[in-house]
Amino acid sequence: MSVFNQSRSRVVQIIFTLIFVVILIQLINLQIFSSKYKLAAENNAIYRKIIYPDRGIIFDRKKKAMLENTISYDLVVTPVESKGTDTLSLCALLNIDTVEYKRRMREIVFKYTAVKPSVFEGLLTQELYAKLYENMYKFPGFNLTDRSVRTYPFNTGAQVLGYIAEVDTSFLRRHKEDGYEMGDYAGMNGLERTYEKVLMGERGIKRFVRDNKSRIQGAYENGMFDTSAVAGRNLYTSVDVEVQQLAEKLLANKIGSAVAINPKTGGIIAMVSSPNYNPNDLTGSARRKNLGRMLLDTARPMFNRAIKGQYPPGSTFKPLGAVIALDEGLITPNYGYTCYGSYSNCGVVVKCEHKNAGHAASLRLALANSCNSYFSQVFRMAIDNPEYHNSTLGYLKWKEYMNKFGMGTTLDVDLPSENKASVPDTAVYNKAYGKNRWNSCTILTLGIGQDKMTATPMQLANMMCIIANKGFYYTPHFVDSIEHEQKDDTLFLAKYRRKHSVIHTSDTVFRAVHDGMHDVTVYGTASEIKVPGVEYCAKTGTAQNPHGKNHSLFVCFAPKDNPTIAVAVIVENAGFGATWAGPIGAFIMEKYLNDTIASDRLSEVERISKADLIPVAIKDWYVKKENQRQAKLILEAEAAKAEMNAESKQSNSEEEENSEKIPLGTEKDKEQLELILPDNKNIKPLLPQNKKDSSKKKNTNTTSALLIDDHKKWLAKKSKA
Amino acid sequence: MSTRNSFVSKGVDWTIVTLYAILVVIGILCIFMVEYRTGTNWLQLFLGGKTNYSKQLIFAGACALIATFILLADSKLFTAFANLTYVFGILLMIATFVIGKDIKGSKSWIALGGGFNLQPAELCKIFTALALAKYMSMQNLDFTKKRSQLIAVGIVLLPALLSRLQHETGLALVYLSFFIAMYREGLPAEILVIGISFGALVVATLTVDPNTLAITLTIIAAILLYVLRRQIKRNSKLLMIIIATWAICVGIQRFAVPYIFNNVFECYQSQRIYSAVGKDYDCNQNKHNKSEIAAGAKASFKPDDYNVRQSKIAIGSGGFKGRGFLKGTQTRGKYVPAQHTDFIFTSLGEAFGFLGCATFLLIYLFLLFRIVNIAERQRSTFSRVYAYSVASILFFHITVNVCMTIGLFPIIGIALPLISYGGSSLLTFTVLIFILLRLDADRQMVLR
């Protein structure tokens, strides 16, 4: 029988072999032809710890650090090791209750597992850190880890410097190849954003081997592949911190903007947008508290008006109008226009401040007196220039000039999201009036900086630079040089080191404009505004706008003969240019040129700083917000009390004292609420709802309902009395 | 491994002893790889006897001792006690239902004291092999008869059934390997063919879309009908057979397999089987799971193929040459669960790559072939059947264990012979192999 089946031993051997061949094939498949397993193993086991370099520092022109790095601490917990922690004293220190403690622990375990250290409380304040540090021995499993955050010793330049924040998913998506990871910090705005690559330095990476529970087992390959961190490089800017501080102070309690540029280099000396915020409010632990509020603020403190605000330039545009006409050869400095107080050649009447004949007998006089008629006429001459046959072409030429002067185009400053404001395209007018159905008359007020023309304060300051420089400018910028400048940096900064020649008109032409603008400060609109020891040129502006009171504008440069600073100031809804914007511009120039403010003028600085020119609508908004906040607090307190009430009712329904007290309290609160909000409509809808709630309570609890009724009667009596 | 006593060593097959020793040493090294941590004084730990690799070495020493005893014993002892030990083993297994100790959810262990536990189902493999050999070597047995075939199958399936009742599915499946031994002794080949076809059909059901599979089966049946049309004309029975086979196949793939997965298997078992073919099993379809939820027990968790995935990553990351001894990150990071026992092959695959794996498997294959050769040179049926049983058990263990780690087979707790950590397992295979060597040494005798 066994002999009969002997052939089967072969079959068995073949089966063995076949199965082994199958296994070998699968092994070849796994080990030789699939590369994904090697990758998966690395992802599993290699933990890349990022060593964060110090971010670069931003210095002002006198090498003062506008921002610095300090160390902030995070309280980090490893849940599995946290047994035996003195929960109560920890909660007391952190000012949370044990319920919150448990909630956070649960969240950490759920999100990040119990074996890995995760942030329990981030960015501790100094005092909290000190307290925790003393008591750390009570909290096993808890640790304090450091992290570098920004501080701003001068509390200034928030919108210029920008801020850094943790990257979010959309940021990561946009910067895929830059190697950011969740939890990294990156510059989100201002210079921090523009120079992110310079400031951030190079992160170092240490590789560790970790086990299946993410515990570190030791260095990977003895640190062979580790790289060390390279600190971020510093930026040297043209900003003068003291001028910046002064400008911010002057614009306090106002809405507006000021930009000061050194015309010789294009370096921005100061850039302010008001309302402002303290940059320290957006660092470390303060950020959480303040960011939401600032984003929702109707006055938009995070909005940099200096490069994004669009304002009609008004009369401050006139010097530019003159330069264009001079360059086109339409007028000479001697050109005069007879104005009797208005310009009515176009049917519509453009009023002029001056009535005496001869106040616009020459360009110089016209500028000094800011004659509307003169510049309306000059503008019409530019548009109706016979050289260009029709007004559309004339307008295009004029627009080309404007763009060359940086109006209606972005200047490419080194801040993100600059606005190009507006010098309208012909299409805009074609749409508004029909093709070829508009002419120099239709758009007349462009000539005096109104109509659809808008400019950002920086564009106005840049315009002043061109006029001060007699025809050229450097693109306005903050950063003059970068520490250890590299090829990429030089390429980037090249555009700020190149001279842009706008026009090549003779000196005499510009001298007329300069003289006119100087006369403004001698006997013109700005005659009241002085800068001690400095002759300067200026032009005030009072721009009509659709949002209420006129904007107060002021552009200037100084000293007259060798300008080193050009300033543009705008105070929204503040009336005449000479009243508010003028003095602010003068103080900025004085501070920069004299390095100090004359002592007898300091009281004036205080006066301007304290003057509150914020429009009523915005103030109302603040009041409303505050009321809402208060009301919310009260409602919350009420809800908490009601909850407590319900609980106590459940626990001891017999004990009525408690339940009686609380409805009374809520009634009182509501009364209080109504007192606080006498005329606030936003809150009202909330109240009836609330009353409904209490009426429900009445049904369920008759005793307290009776008491409420009593209380109401009492209230009624009181009100009668 | 054995004393160099000329009396004892006479006729002993030294090739197998050498292979056995090599495998045990590889096993201890593998366990060492799994346990090793950088910065620890491994020698001290080794001598301290607290780590798994030193324990395994102690087991190996004990096994050497037992192996020596076996070689010293008389071959007739095994034939004489074959039936008795089988009954003893079965009783022991039944006893575990009463005095068993619960380890990892299966109540199949008996505590021996001193931290040692015994798994009767493991030992029962030896007893069953002996009992099967004893039965098959009965002088007047005609294995072509259905009756004797059924008895043989019964001997094998009784401990399998008991193992299954102890929730040791893996061990229960091992007993199926005896079919190979029985096949060698004359069990109709059809049973193997049908078994394999059934397995293929189940796998196809899991991997291929049901409709596609049904159509494929129908097409195969149609082609078969066309090819065999002449024979069918002569013999209408053939037509019936083909149609019946087709109907059964479609029935299995359409209804039987889903039914079994949803109603017979536990949720985790279905998941494991599905994950072996790289698919997710939705536990919500499972009856056990539903009743569990209804009873308010914990809700179903997401199907997880963590084990297979990590095991495949470990082996796959080894590449052609491997990452080197003690250099595997999967092993160092303890990513593979149960790596010192059931998934020990992964440490080898990661450290030594394809070359190491292939060499290692060839050692196994060589061992199996050697055993088959030994079996064929036996004079007595008892020795031959026993040898085939040993080869089959080893083969089954190796195949299932390795296939499980490389994702070709669902995960069931089956040890890699002589390599996996564990005293019971090592002892069982030592005894199995050395009884074979003892019997082989007396191959000139006719044992009954």
HADDOCK unambig.tbl for C-alpha pairs under 7 A between the chains (distance, minus, plus):
assign (segid A and resid 2 and name CA) (segid B and resid 185 and name CA) 6.62 0.50 0.50
assign (segid A and resid 5 and name CA) (segid B and resid 184 and name CA) 6.38 0.50 0.50
assign (segid A and resid 5 and name CA) (segid B and resid 185 and name CA) 6.51 0.50 0.50
assign (segid A and resid 5 and name CA) (segid B and resid 186 and name CA) 6.34 0.50 0.50
assign (segid A and resid 8 and name CA) (segid B and resid 184 and name CA) 5.56 0.50 0.50
assign (segid A and resid 9 and name CA) (segid B and resid 184 and name CA) 6.49 0.50 0.50
assign (segid A and resid 13 and name CA) (segid B and resid 369 and name CA) 6.85 0.50 0.50
assign (segid A and resid 23 and name CA) (segid B and resid 403 and name CA) 6.72 0.50 0.50
assign (segid A and resid 24 and name CA) (segid B and resid 358 and name CA) 6.86 0.50 0.50
assign (segid A and resid 27 and name CA) (segid B and resid 354 and name CA) 6.67 0.50 0.50
assign (segid A and resid 28 and name CA) (segid B and resid 354 and name CA) 6.87 0.50 0.50
assign (segid A and resid 30 and name CA) (segid B and resid 316 and name CA) 4.74 0.50 0.50
assign (segid A and resid 31 and name CA) (segid B and resid 315 and name CA) 6.62 0.50 0.50
assign (segid A and resid 31 and name CA) (segid B and resid 316 and name CA) 4.29 0.50 0.50
assign (segid A and resid 31 and name CA) (segid B and resid 317 and name CA) 6.53 0.50 0.50
assign (segid A and resid 31 and name CA) (segid B and resid 318 and name CA) 6.20 0.50 0.50
assign (segid A and resid 31 and name CA) (segid B and resid 319 and name CA) 4.28 0.50 0.50
assign (segid A and resid 31 and name CA) (segid B and resid 320 and name CA) 6.07 0.50 0.50
assign (segid A and resid 31 and name CA) (segid B and resid 353 and name CA) 6.87 0.50 0.50
assign (segid A and resid 31 and name CA) (segid B and resid 354 and name CA) 6.20 0.50 0.50
assign (segid A and resid 32 and name CA) (segid B and resid 319 and name CA) 5.43 0.50 0.50
assign (segid A and resid 32 and name CA) (segid B and resid 320 and name CA) 5.77 0.50 0.50
assign (segid A and resid 37 and name CA) (segid B and resid 313 and name CA) 4.66 0.50 0.50
assign (segid A and resid 37 and name CA) (segid B and resid 316 and name CA) 5.06 0.50 0.50
assign (segid A and resid 37 and name CA) (segid B and resid 317 and name CA) 5.05 0.50 0.50
assign (segid A and resid 38 and name CA) (segid B and resid 313 and name CA) 6.93 0.50 0.50
assign (segid A and resid 38 and name CA) (segid B and resid 316 and name CA) 6.48 0.50 0.50
assign (segid A and resid 38 and name CA) (segid B and resid 317 and name CA) 4.02 0.50 0.50
assign (segid A and resid 40 and name CA) (segid B and resid 313 and name CA) 6.45 0.50 0.50
assign (segid A and resid 41 and name CA) (segid B and resid 313 and name CA) 5.95 0.50 0.50
assign (segid A and resid 41 and name CA) (segid B and resid 314 and name CA) 6.78 0.50 0.50
assign (segid A and resid 41 and name CA) (segid B and resid 317 and name CA) 6.34 0.50 0.50
assign (segid A and resid 41 and name CA) (segid B and resid 330 and name CA) 6.34 0.50 0.50
assign (segid A and resid 45 and name CA) (segid B and resid 329 and name CA) 5.84 0.50 0.50
assign (segid A and resid 45 and name CA) (segid B and resid 330 and name CA) 6.65 0.50 0.50
assign (segid A and resid 45 and name CA) (segid B and resid 333 and name CA) 6.45 0.50 0.50
assign (segid A and resid 210 and name CA) (segid B and resid 333 and name CA) 5.81 0.50 0.50
assign (segid A and resid 211 and name CA) (segid B and resid 332 and name CA) 6.96 0.50 0.50
assign (segid A and resid 211 and name CA) (segid B and resid 333 and name CA) 3.48 0.50 0.50
assign (segid A and resid 211 and name CA) (segid B and resid 334 and name CA) 5.82 0.50 0.50
assign (segid A and resid 211 and name CA) (segid B and resid 335 and name CA) 6.63 0.50 0.50
assign (segid A and resid 212 and name CA) (segid B and resid 333 and name CA) 5.54 0.50 0.50
assign (segid A and resid 212 and name CA) (segid B and resid 334 and name CA) 5.67 0.50 0.50
assign (segid A and resid 212 and name CA) (segid B and resid 335 and name CA) 4.82 0.50 0.50
